[in-house]
Amino acid sequence: MTKNYDLVILGGGTGGYVAAIRATQLGLKTAIVEKDKLGGTCLHRGCIPSKALLKSASVYQQALRADSYGITVKDTSVNFSKVQDRKQSIVDQLHQGVVGLMKKGKIDVYEGIGRLLGPSIFSPTAGTISVEMNDGSDNEMLVSKNVIIATGSTVRTLPNIEIDGEYILSSDDALELPSLPESMIIVGGGVIGVEWASMLADFGVQITIIESAEQILPAEDQAIVKEMQKQLKKKGVSIYTNASMHEQVNKDNGMVQIQVSEKEQVIDLTADKLLLAVGRQAITKNIGLENTDIQLNEAGFIQVNEHYQTKESHIYAIGDCIGGMQLAHVASHEGKHAVEHIAGEQPFAIKQQDIPVCIYSNPEIAHVGLTEKEALNRGYDIEKGSIRFQAIGKALINGTPDGFVKIISDKATNDVLGIHIIGANATELISEAGLAKVLDAVPWEIGQTIHPHPSMSEAIAEAALDIDHMKIHG
């Protein structure tokens, strides 16, 4: 059966379903093709379930420290089965919400595998989508004036490590652990690796991180990384950087055994589980790209222009499949931008330096803009301001004095170049920093904005005032 649309979106993850809702707001007849569940990786295998587990780990740690608040708590323990049940109930509730949004917007959802076709009897241009339906019914042919590819990404693997789902895990596997292991080796010290390390260490698991780069969290400011390493080590996490794994991974007597080279030393490591957290790769295979003129770059991501158009101008691509920052909120904004461009609007350009980046570890990390090293490498003469949370009353009240706010500005123009936060509530506080970047604020404007007292947000004002040597506390 052939059906006609103004827009068909290949992929119903965060970028895809947000784009669909925006399209219906603009009057476009829209359909989504999704092979699994609406909500995609973020809702089912990423952002939401992992943050639910992180919250449970944080609550457990707070319960262990309850005596410091004057509260006596007896027999504190982790019921990991209930932790997993809570995680799944949140995912299920949000999934039903997305399904409801599709019905509300009268967006047709096709459950199956969609593939792009070349020019055919259905359309003189490439882009008709053939949907192999999950229920085994006849293929649906969706003829659309425009297409958005939002197929997302999947876990990246290493050639010498075979994920078996029992001893050697992907992050997808780790989310479904029935019980906590006593120990785990995490290969990869990026965002995913650090979040898992923080969470599992807070649950009482002995963690070792192996990172091939000079530092964990390579994209973060060095001062932030130094603080995070200190906090992880306080939790008992072992960290090896500039480290390389030997090819052989042994599984013997229910344990994983590997060898790691660091600074010309060979180290034998053993743990119950090994988690592979070395990034994600685009899903671009088996979706019919070969039937179009769409091009991939050397890393395997779909090439797009500033409006997310591919080489086929009526076919757009957004989210993880185009590379970039590979964040759910970025995919959502890319989706809205693409739809507005399709509808003839003039969408607001997305600047990478204005996008907040968040790490939901304990402590949390968030930043927007340039790191100090990036600013210096670009030739800026910089000013810096900072304040530690231990000088902020609300942080002491909350029992979360660790961490700091750091602001970097351009000495010549006074423009804010970057704002970096490590500590409790960093992922909430960063939104003020993001607004400051969008509005091209200078530190004086941030500092003169009246912040409520006591509040964690006072730290941002104090760090901004520090650039002009007007900091009151700290």
C-alpha positions as CSV (number, residue, x, y, z in Angstrom):
1,M,0.0,0.0,0.0
2,T,1.3,3.5,-0.9
3,K,0.7,6.5,1.4
4,N,1.7,10.1,0.9
5,Y,3.2,12.5,3.4
6,D,4.8,15.9,3.6
7,L,7.4,14.4,5.9
8,V,8.5,10.9,6.9
9,I,11.0,10.5,9.7
10,L,13.2,7.4,9.8
11,G,13.7,6.8,13.5
12,G,11.5,7.6,16.5
13,G,14.2,8.5,19.1
14,T,14.4,11.9,20.8
15,G,15.4,13.8,17.7
16,G,12.8,12.0,15.5
17,Y,9.7,12.3,17.7
18,V,10.5,15.9,18.6
19,A,10.9,16.7,14.9
20,A,7.5,15.0,14.2
21,I,5.7,17.1,16.8
22,R,7.2,20.3,15.5
23,A,6.2,19.3,11.9
24,T,2.6,18.8,12.9
25,Q,2.6,22.2,14.6
26,L,3.6,23.7,11.2
27,G,0.9,21.8,9.4
28,L,2.9,19.1,7.8
29,K,1.4,15.6,7.4
30,T,3.9,13.5,9.2
31,A,4.8,9.8,9.8
32,I,7.5,8.1,11.8
33,V,9.1,4.7,11.0
34,E,10.6,3.0,14.1
35,K,11.8,-0.5,14.3
36,D,11.8,-0.8,18.1
37,K,10.1,1.5,20.6
38,L,9.4,5.2,20.3
39,G,11.9,7.2,22.4
40,G,14.9,5.4,21.0
41,T,18.3,4.9,22.7
42,C,17.9,7.9,25.1
43,L,14.7,6.7,26.6
44,H,15.2,2.9,26.6
45,R,19.0,2.3,26.7
46,G,20.7,5.6,27.6
47,C,19.8,8.9,29.2
48,I,16.7,8.0,31.2
49,P,17.5,4.5,32.6
50,S,21.1,5.3,33.4
51,K,20.1,8.5,35.2
52,A,17.5,6.6,37.2
53,L,20.2,4.2,38.4
54,L,22.5,7.1,39.2
55,K,19.8,8.7,41.3
56,S,19.3,5.4,43.3
57,A,23.1,5.2,43.9
58,S,23.1,8.9,45.0
59,V,20.2,8.2,47.5
60,Y,22.0,5.2,48.8
61,Q,25.1,7.3,49.5
62,Q,23.0,10.0,51.1
63,A,21.4,7.4,53.4
64,L,24.9,6.2,54.4
65,R,25.7,9.8,55.4
66,A,22.4,10.4,57.1
67,D,24.1,10.6,60.5
68,S,25.9,13.8,59.4
69,Y,22.5,15.5,59.0
70,G,21.4,14.3,62.5
71,I,19.3,11.5,61.1
72,T,19.7,7.9,62.3
73,V,19.1,5.3,59.6
74,K,19.6,1.6,60.4
75,D,20.4,-1.3,58.2
76,T,20.9,0.7,55.0
77,S,21.3,-1.7,52.0
78,V,20.8,-1.8,48.3
79,N,17.8,-3.9,46.9
80,F,19.0,-3.9,43.3
81,S,15.9,-5.6,42.1
82,K,13.8,-2.7,43.3
83,V,16.3,-0.3,41.9
84,Q,15.8,-1.9,38.5
85,D,12.0,-2.0,38.9
86,R,12.0,1.8,39.6
87,K,14.2,2.4,36.6
88,Q,11.9,0.4,34.3
89,S,8.7,2.0,35.6
90,I,10.1,5.5,34.8
91,V,11.0,4.3,31.3
92,D,7.6,2.8,30.8
93,Q,5.8,5.9,31.9
94,L,7.8,8.1,29.6
95,H,7.3,5.7,26.7
96,Q,3.6,5.8,27.1
97,G,3.8,9.6,27.2
98,V,5.6,9.6,23.8
99,V,3.0,7.2,22.4
100,G,0.3,9.6,23.6
101,L,2.0,12.6,22.0
102,M,2.0,10.8,18.7
103,K,-1.7,10.2,19.0
104,K,-2.3,13.8,20.1
105,G,-0.4,15.1,17.0
106,K,-2.1,12.7,14.6
107,I,1.3,11.4,13.6
108,D,1.3,8.0,11.9
109,V,3.7,5.5,13.4
110,Y,4.9,2.5,11.4
111,E,6.5,-0.2,13.4
112,G,9.2,-1.8,11.2
113,I,12.4,-1.4,9.4
114,G,12.4,1.5,6.9
115,R,14.7,1.7,3.8
116,L,15.2,4.5,1.3
117,L,14.5,3.7,-2.3
118,G,15.9,5.3,-5.4
119,P,13.9,6.9,-8.1
120,S,11.0,4.6,-9.0
121,I,7.4,4.4,-10.1
122,F,6.5,5.9,-6.8
123,S,8.6,9.0,-7.1
124,P,11.0,10.5,-9.7
125,T,13.5,11.3,-6.9
126,A,15.1,9.1,-4.2
127,G,13.4,9.0,-0.8
128,T,10.4,6.8,-1.0
129,I,10.6,4.6,2.1
130,S,9.7,0.9,2.0
131,V,8.7,-0.3,5.5
132,E,9.2,-3.9,6.4
133,M,6.5,-4.2,9.1
134,N,7.3,-5.9,12.4
135,D,4.0,-7.8,12.4
136,G,4.8,-9.5,9.1
137,S,2.2,-7.7,7.0
138,D,2.9,-6.5,3.5
139,N,5.5,-3.7,3.1
140,E,4.2,-0.2,3.3
141,M,5.4,2.3,0.7
142,L,5.6,5.9,2.1
143,V,6.0,8.6,-0.5
144,S,7.1,11.8,1.0
145,K,8.0,15.3,-0.1
146,N,10.7,15.3,2.5
147,V,12.6,12.8,4.7
148,I,14.5,13.2,7.9
149,I,17.0,10.4,8.8
150,A,17.2,10.1,12.6
151,T,18.4,6.5,13.0
152,G,20.8,7.3,15.9
153,S,23.7,5.2,16.9
154,T,24.7,2.0,18.6
155,V,27.5,1.0,20.9
156,R,31.0,1.0,19.4
157,T,33.1,-2.2,19.9
158,L,36.8,-3.1,19.8
159,P,38.1,-5.8,17.4
160,N,39.8,-7.7,20.2
161,I,36.9,-7.7,22.7
162,E,33.8,-9.8,21.9
163,I,30.7,-8.6,23.9
164,D,29.0,-11.7,25.3
165,G,26.4,-10.0,27.5
166,E,27.5,-12.0,30.5
167,Y,31.1,-11.2,31.4
168,I,31.9,-8.6,28.7
169,L,29.1,-6.0,28.6
170,S,28.0,-3.1,26.5
171,S,26.2,-0.2,28.3
172,D,23.0,-1.8,27.0
173,D,23.8,-5.0,28.8
174,A,24.8,-3.2,32.0
175,L,21.5,-1.5,32.2
176,E,19.8,-5.0,32.6
177,L,22.1,-6.4,35.2
178,P,20.0,-8.5,37.6
179,S,22.4,-8.0,40.5
180,L,25.5,-5.9,41.3
181,P,28.9,-7.5,40.7
182,E,31.6,-7.2,43.3
183,S,34.0,-5.7,40.8
184,M,34.1,-4.3,37.2
185,I,36.7,-3.1,34.7
186,I,35.5,-0.2,32.6
187,V,37.3,0.2,29.2
188,G,36.8,3.8,28.3
189,G,37.0,6.9,30.5
190,G,34.7,9.1,28.5
191,V,31.2,10.3,29.6
192,I,29.6,6.9,29.6
193,G,32.5,5.2,31.4
194,V,32.7,7.9,34.1
195,E,29.0,7.8,34.7
196,W,29.0,4.1,35.1
197,A,32.1,4.2,37.3
198,S,30.6,6.8,39.6
199,M,27.3,5.0,39.9
200,L,28.7,1.5,40.5
201,A,31.3,2.8,43.0
202,D,28.4,4.5,44.9
203,F,26.6,1.2,45.0
204,G,29.8,-0.4,46.5
205,V,31.3,-2.0,43.4
206,Q,35.1,-2.0,43.1
207,I,35.8,-0.2,39.8
208,T,38.8,0.2,37.5
209,I,38.8,2.6,34.6
210,I,41.2,2.1,31.6
211,E,41.5,5.1,29.3
212,S,43.9,5.3,26.3
213,A,44.0,9.1,26.3
214,E,46.1,11.3,28.6
215,Q,43.1,12.0,30.8
216,I,39.7,10.7,31.5
217,L,36.9,12.9,30.0
218,P,39.2,14.3,27.2
219,A,36.7,17.0,26.2
220,E,36.5,18.6,29.6
221,D,38.6,21.4,31.1
222,Q,41.7,20.0,32.9
223,A,40.8,21.6,36.2
224,I,37.4,19.8,36.1
225,V,39.1,16.5,35.2
226,K,41.6,16.8,38.1
227,E,38.7,17.3,40.5
228,M,36.7,14.4,39.1
229,Q,39.8,12.1,39.3
230,K,40.2,13.1,43.0
231,Q,36.5,12.4,43.8
232,L,36.6,9.1,42.0
233,K,39.7,8.0,43.8
234,K,38.0,8.9,47.1
235,K,35.3,6.4,46.1
236,G,38.0,3.8,45.6
237,V,38.1,3.9,41.8
238,S,41.4,2.9,40.2
239,I,42.2,4.9,37.0
240,Y,44.8,4.0,34.4
241,T,45.4,6.7,31.6
242,N,47.6,6.5,28.6
243,A,46.9,2.8,28.9
244,S,46.6,0.2,26.3
245,M,45.0,-3.2,26.6
246,H,46.6,-6.4,25.4
247,E,44.6,-8.3,22.8
248,Q,43.8,-11.3,25.0
249,V,40.8,-11.1,27.3
250,N,40.4,-14.3,29.4
251,K,37.3,-15.5,31.1
252,D,38.2,-18.1,33.7
253,N,36.4,-19.3,36.8
254,G,33.7,-16.7,36.3
255,M,36.1,-13.8,36.2
256,V,37.5,-11.5,33.4
257,Q,41.3,-11.2,33.2
258,I,43.2,-8.7,31.1
259,Q,46.6,-7.1,30.9
260,V,47.1,-3.4,30.6
261,S,50.3,-1.5,29.7
262,E,50.8,1.9,31.4
263,K,54.1,3.8,31.4
264,E,55.9,0.7,30.2
265,Q,54.4,-1.3,33.1
266,V,52.3,-4.4,32.4
267,I,49.5,-4.7,34.9
268,D,47.3,-7.8,35.4
269,L,43.6,-6.9,36.2
270,T,40.8,-9.2,37.3
271,A,37.1,-8.5,37.8
272,D,33.7,-10.0,37.7
273,K,32.6,-8.0,34.7
274,L,34.1,-5.9,32.0
275,L,32.2,-2.9,30.5
276,L,33.1,-1.7,27.1
277,A,32.4,2.1,27.0
278,V,34.4,3.4,24.0
279,G,31.7,5.5,22.4
280,R,29.0,5.0,19.8
281,Q,28.8,4.6,16.0
282,A,26.2,5.8,13.6
283,I,23.4,3.5,12.4
284,T,23.6,4.0,8.6
285,K,23.7,0.4,7.3
286,N,20.6,-1.4,5.9
287,I,18.6,1.9,5.5
288,G,19.0,2.3,1.8
289,L,21.6,5.0,1.6
290,E,23.2,3.2,-1.4
291,N,20.0,4.1,-3.4
292,T,20.7,7.8,-2.9
293,D,23.5,10.3,-3.5
294,I,23.8,10.8,0.3
295,Q,27.5,10.8,1.4
296,L,29.2,9.6,4.5
297,N,32.4,11.1,6.0
298,E,35.5,9.1,6.9
299,A,34.1,8.3,10.4
300,G,30.9,6.8,8.9
301,F,28.6,9.7,9.7
302,I,26.1,11.2,7.2
303,Q,27.3,14.5,5.8
304,V,24.9,17.4,6.1
305,N,25.0,21.2,5.6
306,E,24.1,23.9,8.2
307,H,20.4,23.1,7.8
308,Y,21.0,19.3,8.1
309,Q,20.3,18.7,4.4
310,T,22.2,15.8,2.8
311,K,23.4,15.7,-0.8
312,E,19.8,15.0,-1.6
313,S,18.3,18.3,-0.6
314,H,14.9,17.0,0.3
315,I,16.5,14.4,2.6
316,Y,17.7,15.7,5.9
317,A,19.7,13.9,8.7
318,I,19.9,14.7,12.4
319,G,21.2,13.4,15.7
320,D,23.8,10.7,16.4
321,C,23.9,9.5,12.8
322,I,25.5,12.8,11.7
323,G,28.1,12.8,14.5
324,G,28.8,16.0,16.3
325,M,28.1,16.2,20.0
326,Q,25.7,13.1,20.0
327,L,23.5,14.5,22.8
328,A,19.7,14.0,23.0
329,H,19.0,17.7,23.5
330,V,21.2,18.4,20.4
331,A,19.2,15.9,18.3
332,S,16.0,17.5,19.4
333,H,17.1,21.0,18.3
334,E,18.5,19.7,15.1
335,G,15.2,18.0,14.4
336,K,13.3,21.2,15.0
337,H,15.7,23.2,12.9
338,A,15.4,20.8,10.0
339,V,11.6,20.8,10.1
340,E,11.4,24.6,10.2
341,H,13.7,24.8,7.2
342,I,11.5,22.3,5.4
343,A,8.5,24.5,6.2
344,G,10.2,27.6,4.8
345,E,10.9,29.2,8.2
346,Q,14.2,30.8,9.2
347,P,15.4,28.7,12.1
348,F,17.8,29.9,14.7
349,A,21.3,28.6,13.9
350,I,22.7,26.2,16.4
351,K,26.2,27.2,17.6
352,Q,28.2,24.3,19.1
353,Q,29.8,26.7,21.6
354,D,26.3,27.5,23.0
355,I,25.4,23.9,23.7
356,P,25.5,22.7,27.3
357,V,27.2,19.4,27.9
358,C,26.3,17.4,31.0
359,I,27.8,14.4,32.8
360,Y,25.5,12.9,35.4
361,S,28.1,11.4,37.6
362,N,28.5,12.1,41.3
363,P,29.7,14.8,41.4
364,E,28.0,16.1,38.3
365,I,29.8,18.0,35.6
366,A,28.5,20.5,33.1
367,H,30.0,23.0,30.8
368,V,29.2,25.3,27.9
369,G,31.8,27.0,25.6
370,L,35.5,26.6,25.4
371,T,37.9,24.9,27.9
372,E,40.9,26.9,29.0
373,K,43.2,24.9,26.8
374,E,40.9,25.4,23.7
375,A,40.7,29.2,24.4
376,L,44.5,29.5,24.6
377,N,45.0,27.4,21.5
378,R,42.7,29.7,19.6
379,G,44.8,32.7,20.6
380,Y,42.6,34.3,23.2
381,D,44.2,36.3,26.0
382,I,41.9,35.0,28.8
383,E,40.7,36.0,32.3
384,K,39.6,33.4,34.8
385,G,37.2,33.5,37.7
386,S,36.2,30.7,40.1
387,I,34.7,29.8,43.4
388,R,34.5,26.5,45.3
389,F,31.2,25.4,46.6
390,Q,32.5,25.1,50.1
391,A,32.1,28.9,50.2
392,I,28.4,28.7,49.3
393,G,26.0,28.4,52.2
394,K,23.4,26.3,50.3
395,A,26.1,23.8,49.4
396,L,27.0,23.4,53.1
397,I,23.3,23.1,54.0
398,N,22.9,20.4,51.3
399,G,26.0,18.6,52.5
400,T,27.6,18.9,49.0
401,P,30.6,21.3,49.4
402,D,32.9,19.5,46.9
403,G,33.5,21.1,43.5
404,F,33.6,24.6,42.0
405,V,32.5,26.9,39.2
406,K,35.1,28.2,36.7
407,I,34.4,31.0,34.1
408,I,36.7,31.9,31.3
409,S,36.4,35.2,29.4
410,D,38.2,37.1,26.6
411,K,40.4,39.8,28.1
412,A,40.0,41.9,25.0
413,T,36.2,41.9,24.6
414,N,35.2,40.6,28.1
415,D,32.9,38.1,26.4
416,V,32.3,34.8,28.2
417,L,34.2,32.0,26.5
418,G,33.4,29.1,28.7
419,I,31.6,28.2,32.0
420,H,32.6,24.9,33.7
421,I,30.9,23.4,36.8
422,I,31.7,20.3,38.9
423,G,29.5,19.6,41.9
424,A,26.0,18.9,43.0
425,N,23.3,20.2,40.7
426,A,25.8,21.2,38.0
427,T,23.5,19.8,35.3
428,E,20.7,22.2,36.5
429,L,22.9,25.2,37.1
430,I,24.4,25.1,33.5
431,S,21.2,26.4,32.0
432,E,21.9,29.9,33.3
433,A,25.4,29.6,31.7
434,G,23.8,28.5,28.5
435,L,21.5,31.5,28.4
436,A,24.5,33.8,29.2
437,K,26.3,32.4,26.2
438,V,23.4,32.7,23.8
439,L,22.9,36.3,24.9
440,D,26.7,37.1,24.6
441,A,26.8,38.1,28.3
442,V,29.9,39.4,29.9
443,P,30.9,38.4,33.4
444,W,29.8,41.7,34.9
445,E,26.2,41.1,33.7
446,I,26.1,37.6,35.3
447,G,27.6,38.9,38.5
448,Q,25.1,41.9,38.7
449,T,22.1,39.6,38.2
450,I,20.6,39.1,41.6
451,H,20.8,35.5,42.7
452,P,18.6,34.2,45.5
453,H,20.3,33.5,48.9
454,P,20.9,30.8,49.9
455,S,21.1,29.0,46.6
456,M,23.6,26.9,44.6
457,S,23.3,29.5,41.8
458,E,25.2,32.1,43.8
459,A,28.4,30.2,42.8
460,I,27.9,31.3,39.2
461,A,27.6,34.9,40.2
462,E,30.6,34.8,42.5
463,A,32.8,33.1,39.8
464,A,31.7,35.9,37.4
465,L,32.5,38.6,39.9
466,D,35.9,37.0,40.5
467,I,37.0,37.9,37.0
468,D,36.6,41.6,37.9
469,H,38.1,41.0,41.4
470,M,34.7,41.7,43.0
471,K,34.1,38.2,44.5
472,I,32.6,38.5,48.0
473,H,33.0,35.0,49.3
474,G,35.8,32.5,48.9
